[in-house]
Amino acid sequence: MALDTYEYANWYLSGWVGGFPIPQGYDMPVPAISKDDRSAYEWGYGFVDKRAESDITNPFGEVPAKTAEPCDDGSSYDRPPAI
């Protein structure tokens, strides 16, 4: 069965690829579908504007946010959409 464009995009963003930018504080077009691929503290830091409960590491092993550091941009839900 062939996937249409929206089904493919949702499938693609729901896994590792969709979760990749979250710990760095980037927004996602459909954040709910990538939530399961991130830990609760990464989700809280990247989307809900909670302080990092533990060091946030990216897939390259770098630490963009240390424990207790706030996300610079505030809650993703409160930001205006990027155009």
Secondary structure, 3 states (H helix, E strand, C coil): CCCCHHHHHHHHHHCHHHHCCHHHCCCCCCHHHHHHHCCHHHHHHHHCCCCCCCCECCCCCCCCECCCCCCCCCCCCCCCCCC
